[in-house]
């Protein structure tokens, strides 16, 4: 069987879904002790800390 090329829309959907999955993996809270624990100097970790601080001040 020959290799079929994806149409432009399908190629875009494939790329977008891959990027979305990657984004969701990065943004998800990671449990302590997890193999994939976020580095402490990661921007996402810093953002979470600031958001948690603001949320606690708002209460």
C-alpha positions as CSV (number, residue, x, y, z in Angstrom):
1,X,0.0,0.0,0.0
2,X,1.2,3.5,-0.8
3,X,1.6,6.1,1.9
4,X,-1.3,8.6,1.8
5,X,-0.6,12.2,2.6
6,X,-2.8,13.9,5.1
7,X,-4.9,16.8,3.8
8,X,-4.0,20.2,5.1
9,X,-6.8,20.3,7.6
10,X,-5.9,16.9,9.0
11,X,-2.2,17.8,9.3
12,X,-3.2,20.9,11.2
13,X,-5.5,19.0,13.5
14,X,-2.7,16.4,14.2
15,X,-0.3,19.2,15.1
16,X,-2.7,21.2,17.2
17,X,-3.8,18.2,19.2
18,X,-0.2,17.2,19.8
19,X,0.6,20.7,21.0
20,X,-2.5,20.8,23.2
21,X,-1.6,17.5,24.9
22,X,1.9,18.8,25.6
23,X,0.4,22.1,27.0
24,X,-2.0,20.2,29.3
25,X,0.8,17.9,30.5
26,X,2.9,20.9,31.4
27,X,0.1,22.8,33.1
28,X,-1.2,20.0,35.3
29,X,-0.4,19.9,38.9
30,X,2.2,17.2,39.5
31,X,2.1,15.1,42.6
32,X,5.0,15.2,45.0
33,X,7.3,12.2,44.6
34,X,6.3,11.8,41.0
35,X,9.1,10.8,38.5
36,X,8.2,13.8,36.4
37,X,8.3,16.4,39.2
38,X,8.6,20.0,38.0
39,X,12.0,21.7,38.5
40,X,11.8,24.3,41.2
41,X,13.0,27.1,38.9
42,X,10.4,26.2,36.2
43,X,8.2,29.2,35.1
44,X,5.0,27.1,35.7
45,X,6.0,26.4,39.3
46,X,6.7,30.1,39.9
47,X,3.3,31.0,38.3
48,X,1.5,28.5,40.5
49,X,3.2,29.9,43.6
50,X,2.1,33.4,42.8
51,X,-1.4,32.4,41.9
52,X,-1.7,30.5,45.2
53,X,-0.4,33.5,47.1
54,X,-2.9,35.8,45.4
55,X,-5.8,33.4,46.0
56,X,-4.9,33.2,49.7
57,X,-4.8,37.0,50.0
58,X,-8.2,37.3,48.3
59,X,-9.9,35.1,51.0
